[in-house]
């Protein structure tokens, strides 16, 4: 299989979305290729890196290495929030029926001090919207942490909110998207916010562990 990167950032007037197109093997019908959609922010987009180093592209590479019939869509937009994700979810899915939808938003909410309940409510609505638009999609929610500088109480409630929403909505949870990356200088760019290539690899490993059972690998 081959991977073709289509970077929508270079197309005027369109959102920054990278489609990682899996060219199916001979004999595999296009209709048999299933989609995995990542809805996220600059971390998902791969800010500061070429598209092929973002963790969704690394997930696609793992899929390709195993000759699995999945196509990854990187719908990461720099600076996006849960409110922004809610506004664009209909456009992102636009009539498609993904096998898996990964929601990796909330980090920018926390950094801006958005009330935790507002972030929770936006995540709930996003999940409801996915289920309305694509009832058979498996949904995975990626959790996020805030630094203690945001306040211990706020940081704790923010982190716990992802698990709460996952329980309420009965969706899978990745407890912390940046496990082993957040706060680790060696895995971040100079701004100490955005993961570098090595950090993206660690994120991909974390996400892959949660996706494998859904791709029928175990």
N, C-alpha and C positions, 0 to 999 in steps of 0.2 A: 504493500500500500504506500501511497505518497500523500503528503500533506501540502495543501496549497493555502497560503495565508492571504486573506483579503482584508486589508486594513481600511475600514470605512472612515478612519480619521482623515484620509486623503481625499475623500469625496465631499465636495462642498455641499453644505446644507443638510448633512446627515449626522446623526449622533455617532459618537466614537465607539463603534462596535467592530470587533474583529471576528470574522467567521473563519474557523479552522475547518476547512473542508476536507473530509476524508474521501480520497478517491478509492472507491470500492474495488476489490479484487474482481477479476474476470469471473463471471457467473453469479455475482451478487447484485441483485436488483437494487436500484436507487431507493425504491420504496421500502426496502428492508433495512436501510441505514437509519438508526434512531438518533435523536438529538439529545444532547446534554447542554442545558443553558445555564450559564453563570451570570447572575445579575449582581453587580457589585460596583465598587468605587475605584479609586486609583490603584489600590493594591491588586484588585482583580485585573484591571487594565494593564498593569505592569509599568506604572509610571517610571520614567527615566531609563527604561530598557527597551530593546527591540521587542516586537510582539511575541517572537518565538521563545522569549525568556520568561514570560508571564506564566503563572502556575496553570491556567487553563490550557495553554499550549503544551506544557509539560505533561498534563493529564492526557492530552490527545496523543502525545508521543508514546505514553505507556499503553494506551489503547491500541495504537498502531503496531507496537511491538508484539502484541498478543493477537493480532488479526481479528479484533472485535469490531462488529458493525456499528460503531458509534461515531457521531460527528459532534464536535464541541463548538459551541457558540459563545464567544467571550463578549458579554454585554456589560463590560465595565466602563464606567464614565467617571473621570477624575472629579473629585469634589462632591460626588453624589451623596445624598442622604436617603433615609427611609422614605421621606416625603417625596423626594424626586423619583425614587424607584417605584413608588405607588403610582405616580403620575404617568410613568412611561411603560409600565408593565404590559399594557394592552398593545403598545407599539412593538415591544420586544417579542412578544409571542405571536402577534399578528397572524392568527389563524393556524399556527403550527400546533402540533401535539407532541411536545418533548417527552421523552421517556423520564428524564430527571430535570428538575429545576433546583439549582442551588442559589439560595438567597444569602449574599455576603455583604450586607449593608448594616450601618449603624455606627461605624467608627467616627464618621464626620458629625453625626448627631452628638456623640459624647464630647468630642473636642469643642463643639460649639455650645455645650451646656444645655442642649435640648432636654426638656423634662423627660424623665425616664418613661412615664406613662404615655407620653406622646409617641415616643419611639416604639414602645410595645404595641400601641394601637395601630401604628402604621404597618408594623410587621404582621399583625393579625390580618389587617385588610389586604396586604399583599398576598398572603397565603390564601385567603378567601377568593381573591381575584384569580389567582392561578387555578384554583379548583373550579371556578366558574368557567374559565376560558379553556382549560385542558384538564378535565376531570380525572383522567387516568395517570396524570403525571405524579411521579414520586418526588416529594419535596424534601430538601435538606436545608436546614438553617444553620448558618455559621455564626458562632458567638464571637464576641469581642470584649476586650478589657480596656479600661482607662487607667492612666497613670494616677498614682496617689495624689499628684498635684491638683487633680480635679476635685479633691475632697474625698476622704475615706468613705463616707456614707454614700455619696453619689456614685463613686466607683463600684462599691459593692452592689448597690441596687441595680446599676447599669448592667453589670456582669450577670447577675441572677435573672435579669429580665429575659434573656434569650432562652434559658432553660424553662422558664415559666411559660413563655409563648409556645415552645416546642411541646410541652406537656399539654397545654390547653388545646392546641390544634393537632395533636398527635402526628407530629412530623419528626424526622430524624434530626439529631443535633450534633454538630461538630463543636465541642465545648469552647475551644479558643482557636480561631483561624491562625493566629500568629504564635502558636505554641513553639517555644524554643527560638523564636525570632524577635518578638517584641522586647525592646529594651536591651537587645544584644548587639553591640556595635559591629561585630564582625559580620552580621547578617543584614545590615542596613546601609543605605546610602548615607552620604554626608549629613543629610537633614535628620537622620536618626528616626525617621518616620516611615519612609518607604523602603521596602526590602530590596536588597541588591539581588544579583543573579543567584548567589548561594542561598539567600533567604527565600527566594521564590521556590527553589528546589525543596527546601524544608517544608514550605507550605504545601507544595504539590504532594509530598510524601504523607503529610497529615490528612489532606483531603482524600487521597487515594485509598487510605485505610478505611475510610467511611464509604467510599463508592464501590469498592471491590465486591461486597456482598450483593449490591444492587446490579452489578454487571454479570452476575451469575458465575463469579470466579471461585466462590467458596461454597 
